[in-house]
Amino acid sequence: MITQAQVFGFHLAGLDFRDHSSKLGSAPEEIAAELQTMRHLQSEHGGAAADRFILSMTRSADDLLTLMKAAKKARLDRVDIVPLFETIEDLENAPRILGELWEDPDYRLHLGRRGGIQEVMLGYSDSNKDGGYLAANWALYQAQKTMAALADRSGVQLRFFHGKGGSIDRGGGASYRALRARPDAAHNCHIRITEQGEVISLKYANPAIARRNLEQLTSAVIAANCLPGPGLRPGDLPRWESAMQVLARSSSDAYRQLVFGTPGFADYFWEATPIDLIEHLRIGSRPARRQQTRDIRQLCAIPWVLSWTQSRHLLSAWYGIGQGLDGFVRTDPEGLGLLREMYQRWPFFTSLIDNAAMSLAKSDLGIARRYAAMVRSDAVRERVFGLIEDGHKTSVHRVLAVCQRTRLLSNQPVLEESIRLRNPYLDPLHLLQVKFLERWRDTPESQRTEKHRRLLALTVNGIAFGMKSTG
């Protein structure tokens, strides 16, 4: 018991506080109340029980300095102020924001009291929803690399907190490969990672599997910091990173044109996916929308991903990558050869392409077409589904060309077979969901029954389990 108390303290697990940066101006009393609660928990259970405040949608150094002043006013001495950078724009601005923050004398004193360690949380979900899979991953790569270099120059120990989900479009995938592909992700062997509920049960419910997962994470952190990386020739990385910049830009343009620039896309999303059902299920930790509007920008990332997964579009996990690769190959005679070289020799690009191939393999446009049939406007349905279908075809073609394979997942036969065996059980659930979702939508809200809602909830749960992804 003495050893356990020394290791874990007098609390079960550390509790992180998290709130939106907009409340610093719109609802400062709520922030103050949260800081007082943190102070109370520390007095009752020890400082380590709750000593981090994550500020989501951090947009400036002033946001963090305002939070530091609020903590001082609450007489909270022990607190880590953790910025959360979520959108692609915020990730691009993150190094500048941290640079301004670390130049502030008061903040440097605060940082000194916290052991000189600055924790930074990275948002995988909103960056993906904002600019698509390829652009989001490139923004995360650049942000980590730039912030790590800035921290070294500034004499700050940097710890990244990866806000990853279980699905590919929320930062999921093979943890070992991801950390080896991004050595800055565990800068100086410091790292924190979130695990979703579904991932916790799959990874840690069985002691042997849990031990294996912890071994993989630990060995990846050690390897990223202590072992030599892939043997690169001088000039390789700048050339590849320059290509990635072009790919990310064209991929993001294609994704944003579809999601934010295609007439009727929002109607397609609300009618061709079970988003309205998901909003009524009591399974989320927070509301599905930041504001009560049909504007996709106000929709939280988790229901966005879950909706596309349930309808087998998996749009947010691959759309745009095909257009990016296709444009690069068409404009550069040596483009395909360069992409193949990057895939074979650059772990970051290898992981990026393999994860996209996995998502493309899990998508099923035959099932997605049945969901699309629920879209009331024929013109909207044909326009949007046509763009998705073309994007999927291009993505499969170009990914296979880069990998030099004839079919998706031929390099992962166990996963390929697992998906093949699962699909016959998933297809009936999709058909049931579409059938009863249409009935549910046609029924006035006052007449909808709990039995009907529970039936639909079972289809959501079954599909999520079969797809190994809730979003």
VODRENKOL-181961 format. One record per atom (N, C-alpha, C): x negated, y, z; residue in one letter. Coordinates in steps of 0.2 Angstrom, whole numbers, plus 5000, padded with zeros to 4 digits. Layout:
REM residues N
XYZa ...
END
This chain:
REM residues 471
499649945000m 500050005000m 499650065000m 499050065004i 498650125004i 498350134997i 498150084993t 497850084986t 498450114982t 499050094982q 499550114978q 499750184979q 499650204986a 499850274987a 499250324984a 498650294985q 498050334982q 498150344974q 498350294971v 498450294964v 499050334961v 499650314964f 500250344962f 500550404966f 500250414972g 500550474976g 501250454979g 501550494982f 502250484985f 502750504980f 502650484974h 503250494969h 503150434964h 503750424960l 503750364956l 503450384949l 503550444947a 503250474940a 503250544940a 502750574937g 502750644936g 503350674932g 503650724934l 504250754931l 504050814927l 504150814920d 504050874916d 504650924916d 504550984917f 505151034916f 505051054908f 505651074905r 505551094898r 506151134897r 506051194893d 506551244891d 506351284885d 506851314882h 506751354876h 506451424877h 506051444873s 505651504874s 506151564874s 506751554870s 507251614870s 507551634876s 507551584881k 507851594888k 507351644892k 506751654890l 506351704894l 506651774893l 506951784888g 507351854887g 508051844888g 508351794886s 509151794886s 509351764893s 509051724896a 509251694903a 508651684907a 508351734909p 507751734914p 507851704921p 508551714923e 508751684929e 508751604929e 508851574923e 508851504923e 508151474923e 507651514920i 506951494920i 506751504928i 506951554931a 506751564938a 506951504942a 507551484941a 507851434945a 507551364944a 507351354938e 506951294936e 506251294940e 505951354940l 505251354943l 505351344951l 505851374954q 506051364961q 506151294962q 506551254958t 506651184959t 505951144958t 505551164954m 504851134953m 504451144960m 504551204963r 504151224969r 504451174975r 505051164975h 505451124980h 505151054979h 505151024973l 504950954972l 504250944974l 503850994973q 503150994975q 503050994983q 503451034986s 503451034993s 503650974996s 504150934993e 504450874996e 504050814994e 503750814988h 503450754986h 502750754983h 502450814984g 501750824982g 501650854975g 501150894974g 501050934968g 501150894962g 500850834962a 500850794955a 501550774953a 502050774958a 502750754956a 503050794951a 502850864950a 503150904945a 502750964944a 502250964939d 501851014939d 501651044931d 502151024927r 502151044920r 502751074918r 502651134915f 503251174912f 503151174904f 503551144900i 503451144893i 503951194890i 503651234886l 504051294883l 504151274876l 504751254874s 504851234867s 504951294863s 504851284856m 504851334851m 504451394854m 503851384856t 503351434858t 503151474851t 503251544851r 503151584845r 502551634846r 502351644852s 501851694853s 501451684860s 500951714861a 500551714867a 500951744873a 501351794871d 501751834876d 502251784879d 502551744875d 502951694878d 502651654884d 502051634883l 501751594888l 501451634894l 501251704893l 501051744898l 501751764902l 502251774899t 502851784903t 503051734907t 502951674905l 503151614909l 502651614915l 502051624914m 501551624919m 501751674925m 501951734923k 502151784927k 502751764931k 503251734928a 503851704931a 503651654937a 503151614935a 502851564940a 502551594946a 502151644944k 501851684950k 502351714954k 502951744951k 503451774955k 503851724959k 503851664957a 504151604961a 503751574966a 503151604967r 502551584971r 502451504970r 502351494963l 502251424961l 501451424959l 501051394963d 500351394962d 500151344957d 500451284958r 500251224954r 500751214948r 500551234942v 500951224936v 500451234930v 500551184926d 500251184919d 500751214914d 500551264911i 501051304906i 500851264899i 501351234896v 501251194890v 501651214885v 501251244880p 501651274874p 501851214869p 502451214866l 502651164862l 502751194855l 502351174850f 502351194843f 502751144839f 503351164836e 503751114833e 503851124826e 503951184823t 504051194816t 503351194812t 503351194806i 502751194802i 502451264803i 502851314803e 502651384804e 502251394811e 502551364816d 502351364823d 501651334823d 501651274820l 500951234820l 500451274816l 500551304811e 500151344807e 499851404812e 500351434816n 500151494820n 499851474827n 499851404828a 499651384835a 498951404837a 498451394832p 497751414834p 497651494836p 498051534832r 498051604833r 498351624840r 498851584842i 499251594848i 498751574854i 498451514853l 498051494859l 497451544859l 497151564854g 496551614854g 496751674858g 497351704857e 497551764860e 497651744867e 497951694869l 498151674876l 497451664880l 496951634877w 496351614881w 495951684881w 496051734878e 495751794878e 496051834884e 496551824887d 496851854892d 496551844899d 496251884902p 495851874909p 496251834914p 496951864915d 497351824920d 497451754918d 497551744912y 497751674910y 497151634911y 496551654909r 495951614910r 495851604918r 495951644922l 495951634929l 496451574931l 497051584928h 497551524929h 497251464927h 496951464921l 496751404918l 496151374922l 495751414925g 495251394929g 495451354935g 496051374938r 496351344944r 496651274942r 496751264935r 497051204933r 496451154930r 495851174932g 495351124930g 495051144923g 495251204920g 495051214913g 495351174908g 495951144909i 496251094904i 496851134902i 496951144895q 497551164892q 497851114889q 498451094891e 498851044887e 499351084882e 499351054876v 499751074871v 500251024868v 500851034868m 501350984865m 501450994858m 501450944854l 501550944847l 502250914845l 502650944841g 503250924839g 503250884832g 503450824832y 503450784826y 504050794823y 504650794826s 505250794824s 505450854820s 505450914823d 505650974820d 505250994814d 504550974814s 504150994809s 504350954803s 504550884804n 504750844798n 505450874796n 505850884800k 506550914798k 506450974794k 505951014796d 505851084793d 505551074786d 505051034785g 504651034778g 504550964775g 504850914778g 504750844775g 504150814778g 504150744777y 503650704780y 502950714778y 502750724772l 502050734770l 501850804773l 502250854772a 502050924774a 501950924781a 502450894785a 502350894792a 501750864795a 501550804792n 500950764794n 500350804793n 500350844787w 499750884785w 499650944790w 500250974792a 500251024796a 500051004803a 500250944805l 499950924812l 499250904812l 499050874806y 498250864806y 497850924806y 498050974802q 497651034802q 497751074809q 498351074812a 498351104819a 497951074824a 497951014824q 497550974829q 496750984828q 496550984822k 495850994820k 495651064822k 496051114820t 495851184821t 495851204828t 496351174832m 496451194839m 495851164843m 495651104841a 495151064844a 494451104844a 494351124837a 493751164836a 493751234840a 494351264840l 494451324844l 494251314852l 494551264854a 494451244861a 493751234863a 493351204859d 492651194860d 492251254860d 492451304855r 492151364855r 492251404861r 492851404864s 493151444869s 492951414876s 492651354877g 492551324883g 493151294887g 493651274883v 494251254886v 494351174884v 494551134889q 494651064888q 495351064885q 495451024880l 496151024877l 496450954877l 497050954879r 497350884879r 498050894875r 498050854870f 498650854866f 499250804869f 499850834869f 500350794871f 500850784865f 500850724863h 501150704856h 501850684857h 502350734855g 503050724856g 503350674850g 503050614851k 503250564845k 503850524847k 504250504842g 504850464843g 504650394840g 505150354839g 505050284837g 504950274830g 505350324826s 505350314819s 504750354815s 504650334809i 504050364805i 504150434805i 504750464803d 504950534802d 504950564809d 504750534815r 504750564821r 504050554824r 503550534820g 502850524822g 502750444824g 503250404823g 503150334825g 502650304820g 502550234821g 502050194817g 501550164821g 501050134818a 500550104822a 500150154826a 500150144832s 499750194836s 499050194835s 498750134835y 498050124834y 497750154828y 498150144823r 497950174816r 498050244816r 498550274819a 498650344819a 498150384823a 497950354828l 497450384832l 496750384829l 496550324826r 495950324822r 495950364816r 496550374813a 496550424807a 496450494809a 496650514815r 496650584818r 496250584824r 495550584824p 495150584830p 495250644834p 495450694832d 495650754836d 496250744840d 496650694838a 497250684842a 497150664849a 496550644851a 496350624857a 495750654859a 495750724858h 495150764859h 494750754866h 494150734866n 493750724872n 494150674877n 494450624873c 494750574877c 495350594881c 495650654880h 496250674883h 496850664879h 497350634881i 497950624877i 498550604881i 499150634879r 499850614882r 500250594876r 500750544877i 501150524872i 501850514875i 502350534871t 503050514873t 503250444870t 503650414874e 503950344871e 504650354872e 505050334867q 505750334867q 506050274871q 506650274873g 506950224877g 506950154873g 507050164866e 507050104862e 506350074862e 505850114861v 505150094861v 504950064867v 505150094873i 504950074879i 505149994880i 505749984878s 505949914879s 505649864874s 505449894868l 505149844863l 504449834865l 504049894868k 503349884869k 503149864876k 503649874881y 503349864888y 503849824892y 504349794889a 504849754893a 504449684895a 504049664890n 503749604891n 503049614893n 502749594899p 502149604902p 501549594897p 501549544893a 501049524888a 501049574882a 501649594880i 501649644875i 501449714877i 501649724883a 501449794886a 500749794887a 500449744889r 499649744890r 499349754883r 499649724878r 499349734872r 499349804869r 499949834870n 500049904868n 499549954872n 499549944878l 499049984882l 498349974880l 498149914878e 497449894875e 497349934869e 497849934865q 497849964858q 497750044859q 498150074863l 498050144864l 497350164867l 497150124872t 496550134876t 495950124871t 495950074867s 495450064862s 495450114857s 495950134855a 496050194849a 495750254852a 495850274858v 495650334861v 494850334862v 494650274864i 493850264865i 493550264858i 493850224853a 493550224847a 493550294843a 494050334844a 494050394840a 493550444843a 493350434849n 492850484853n 492150454853n 492050384853c 491450354854c 491150324848c 491550294843l 491250254838l 491250304831l 490750284827p 490750324821p 491350314816p 491550364813g 492150364809g 491950334802g 492450334797p 492250304791p 491650334787p 491250304784g 490650324781g 490850374775g 490750434776l 490950484771l 490350524768l 490350534761r 489850564758r 489950644759r 489450684759p 489450754759p 489950774754p 490450814756g 490950844751g 491550804751g 491550744753d 492150704753d 492750734756d 492650754763l 493250774766l 493550844764l 493050894762p 493350954759p 493750944753p 493550904749r 493850884743r 494550854744r 494550804748w 495150774750w 495650824754w 495450864758e 495850904762e 496150964757e 495750984752s 495951024747s 496550994743s 496450934741a 497050894738a 497650884742a 497550874748m 498150864753m 498450934753m 498150994753q 498451054753q 498951064747q 498751044742v 499151044736v 499751004736v 499650934738l 500150884739l 500650914744l 500450944750a 500950964755a 501351014753a 501051064749r 501451124746r 501951104741r 501751054737s 502251034732s 502850994735s 502650944739s 503050904743s 503550944747s 503350994751s 503751034755s 504251074750s 504051104745d 504451134740d 505051094738d 504851034736a 505350984734a 505850964739a 505650954745y 506050944751y 506550994753y 506251054753r 506651114755r 507151134750r 506951124743q 507451134738q 508051094739q 507951034740l 508450984741l 508951004747l 508551014753v 508951014759v 509251084760v 508851144758f 509051204759f 509251244753f 509151214747g 509251254741g 509751224736g 509951164738t 510451134733t 511151144736t 511551174731p 512251184733p 512651124735p 512951134741g 513351074743g 512951024747g 512351034748f 511950984752f 512250974759f 512351024762a 512651024769a 513250984769a 513750994764d 514350954764d 514150884763d 513750864759y 513550794757y 513250764764y 512850804768f 512550774774f 513150754779f 513650804780w 514150794785w 514650744783w 514650724776e 515150674774e 514850614772e 514250604770a 513950544768a 513550514773a 513550544779t 513150514785t 513650514791t 513550474796p 514050464802p 513850524807p 513550584805i 513350634810i 513950654814i 514550654812d 515050674816d 515250624821d 515150564820l 515250504825l 514650514830l 514050524828i 513550524832i 513550574837i 513850634835e 513950694840e 514450674845e 514950624844h 515450604849h 515150544854h 514550514852l 514350464856l 513950494862l 514050464868r 513650484874r 513050454874r 512550464869i 511950424869i 511350474869i 511450534868g 510950584868g 510750614875g 510150644875s 509950674881s 510150754881s 510350774875r 510550844874r 511050854869r 511350904868p 511850914862p 511550904855p 511950884851a 511650874844a 511450934840a 511850994842r 511751054839r 511551104844r 511151154842r 510951214846r 511451264847r 511851264841q 512451314841q 512951274837q 513551294839q 514151254835q 514251284828q 513851264824t 513951284817t 513751224813t 513951224806r 513751164802r 513051184798r 512751234800d 512151254797d 511651204800d 511251164795i 510851114796i 510251134800i 510051194800r 509451224804r 509651224811r 510251224813q 510451224820q 510551154823q 510451104819l 510551034821l 509851004824l 509850974829c 509250944832c 509050894828c 508350874829a 508050834824a 508250754825a 508450734832i 508550664833i 509250644829i 509750684830p 510350664826p 510250664819p 509850714816w 509750714809w 509350654807w 508850634810v 508550574808v 508950504809v 509350504814l 509750444816l 510350444810l 510550494808s 511150494803s 510850474796s 510250494794w 509950464788w 509750394789w 509550374795t 509450304796t 510050254795t 510550274799q 511150244799q 511450234792q 511450284788s 511650274781s 511250244776s 510650224778r 510050194774r 509750234769r 509950304769h 509550344765h 508850354767h 508750354774l 508050374777l 507750434774l 508150474772l 507850534768l 507250574771l 507350584777s 506850624781s 506150594782s 506150524780a 505550484781a 505150474774a 505450504769w 505050494762w 505150544757w 505750584758y 505850624752y 505350684751y 505150694745g 504650744744g 503950714742g 503850654745i 503150634744i 503050604737i 503550584733g 503550564726g 503450624722g 503750674723q 503650734719q 502950764720q 502750764726g 502050794727g 501550744724g 501550684724l 501050644721l 501150644713l 501750644711d 501950654704d 501650714701d 501750774704g 501450834701g 500750834701g 500450804706f 499750804707f 499450764701f 499650714700v 499450664694v 499550694687v 500150734687r 500250764680r 499850824678r 499650854683t 499250924682t 498450914682t 498250854684d 497550834685d 497350774682d 497050774676p 496850704673p 496550654677p 496150684682e 495750634687e 496150624694e 496850654694g 497250654700g 497350584703g 497550534698l 497750474701l 497050434704l 496550444701g 495950414703g 495750444710g 495850514711l 495650544717l 496150514723l 496750514721l 497250484726l 497050414728l 496850374723r 496650304725r 496050304729r 495550344728e 494950354732e 495150374739e 495650424740m 495850444746m 496150394750m 496550354747y 496950294750y 496450244753y 495950234749q 495450174750q 494950194756q 494850264756r 494250284760r 494450334766r 495050364766w 495150414771w 495750384775w 495650364782p 496150334786p 496750374787p 496750444787f 497250484787f 497750474782f 497450474776f 497950464770f 498150394769f 497750344771t 497950274771t 498650264775t 498550294781s 499150284786s 499750324783s 499650384780l 500150424778l 500550384772l 500150354768i 500550324762i 500850254764i 500450214769d 500750154771d 501450164775d 501450214779n 502050234783n 502650254778n 502450294773a 502950304768a 503250244764a 502750204763a 502950134759a 503450094764a 503350094770m 503750064775m 504450094775m 504450154775s 505150194775s 505550184769s 505150184763l 505450174756l 505750104756l 505350054759a 505649984759a 506249974763a 506250014769k 506850004773k 507450034771k 507350084766s 507950124763s 508350074759s 508950084758d 509350044753d 509850094750d 509750104744l 510150154740l 510850124738l 510850054738g 511450024737g 511950034742g 511750024748i 512150044754i 512250114755i 511750154754a 511850234754a 512350254749a 512450224743r 512950244739r 513650234742r 513750184746r 514450174749r 514550224754r 514050254757y 514150314762y 514250374757y 513950384752a 514050434747a 514750444745a 515050384744a 515750384741a 516250414746a 516050434752m 516450464757m 516450544756m 516050564751v 515950634750v 516550654745v 516950704748r 517550724744r 517450754737r 516950794736s 516850824730s 516450774725s 516750764720d 516350724715d 515750754713d 515750824711a 515150854709a 514650864714a 514750874720v 514250874726v 513950804726v 514350754726r 514150684727r 513650664721r 513850674715e 513450664710e 512750704709e 512850764711r 512250804711r 511750784716r 511950784723v 511450764728v 511250694728v 511650644727f 511450574727f 511050564721f 511150604715g 510750594709g 509950614711g 509950674714l 509250704716l 508950654721l 509350624726i 509050574731i 508750514727i 509150484722e 509050424718e 508450444714e 508350494711d 507750514707d 507150514711d 507250554717g 506650564721g 506450494724g 506850444725h 506650384728h 506350344723h 506550344717k 506250304711k 505550334710k 505450404710t 504850434709t 504350414715t 504550414721s 504150404726s 503950324726s 504350284725v 504150214725v 503650204719v 503750234713h 503250224708h 502650254709h 502550314712r 501950344713r 501550314719r 501950294724v 501650264730v 501250194728v 501650154724l 501350094722l 500750104717l 500750154713a 500250174709a 499650194713a 499750224718v 499150244722v 498850184726v 499350144729c 499050084732c 498850034728c 498950034721q 498849984716q 499149914718q 499749914720r 500149854721r 500749854717r 501049794717t 501649784712t 502349794716t 502349784723r 502949794727r 502749824734r 503249854737l 503149884743l 503049834748l 502549844753l 502449804759l 502149734757l 501849734751s 501549664749s 500849654753s 500649714756n 500049704761n 500249694768n 500949694769q 501149684776q 501749624776q 501549564774p 502049514773p 502449494779p 502249504785v 502649484791v 503149534791v 503049604791l 503549654791l 504049644785l 503749634779e 504149624773e 504649564774e 504449514777e 504949454778e 505449474784e 505249514789s 505649534794s 506249574791s 506049624787i 506549664784i 507049624780i 506749574776r 507149534772r 507649484776r 507449464782l 507849424786l 508449464789l 508249524791r 508749574795r 509249594790r 509149614784n 509649644780n 510349614779n 510349544779p 511049514778p 511449524784p 511149534790y 511549544796y 511749624797y 511349664793l 511449734794l 512049754789l 512049724783d 512549744778d 513249744780d 513449694783p 514149694786p 514249744791p 513849764795l 513849824800l 513949884796l 513549894791h 513649954787h 514349964784h 514649904781l 515249904778l 515849914783l 515749894789l 516249904794l 516249974796l 515550004797q 515550074799q 515850124794q 515750114787v 516050154782v 516750144782v 517050084783k 517750074783k 518150114788k 517850104795f 518150124800f 518050204802f 517450224799l 517250294799l 517750334795l 517950304789e 518450344785e 519150344789e 519350294792r 519950294796r 519950344801r 519350344805w 519250384811w 519350464808w 519050474803r 519050544800r 519750564798r 520150514795d 520850534793d 521350534799d 521150514805t 521550514810t 521450584814t 522050614815p 521950684819p 521650664826p 521250714828e 520750704834e 521150684840e 521750714841s 522150704847s 522450624847s 522450594841q 522650524840q 522150474840q 521450494840r 520950444840r 520950404846r 520850344846t 520850304852t 520150284854t 520050264861e 519450244863e 519150184860e 519650134859k 519450074856k 519150084849k 519450134845h 519150144838h 518450174839h 518350224844r 517750254845r 517150194847r 517450154851r 516950104854r 516750054848r 517250034844l 517049994838l 516550024834l 516650094832l 516150124828l 515450134832l 515450144839a 514850144843a 514450084842a 514850024842l 514449964841l 514149954835l 514449984829t 514049974823t 513450024823t 513450074826v 512950124827v 512350084831v 512550054836n 512050024840n 511749964837n 512149924833g 511949864829g 511449884824g 511649934820i 511249954814i 510549984817i 510550024822a 509950054825a 509549994828a 509749944831f 509349894833f 509049854827f 509449844822g 509249804816g 508749844812g 508749904812m 508249954809m 507649964813m 507749944820k 507249964825k 507050034825k 507650074824s 507550144824s 508250184826s 508250224831t 508750274832t 508650344830t 508050354829g 507850424827g 507550464833g 
END
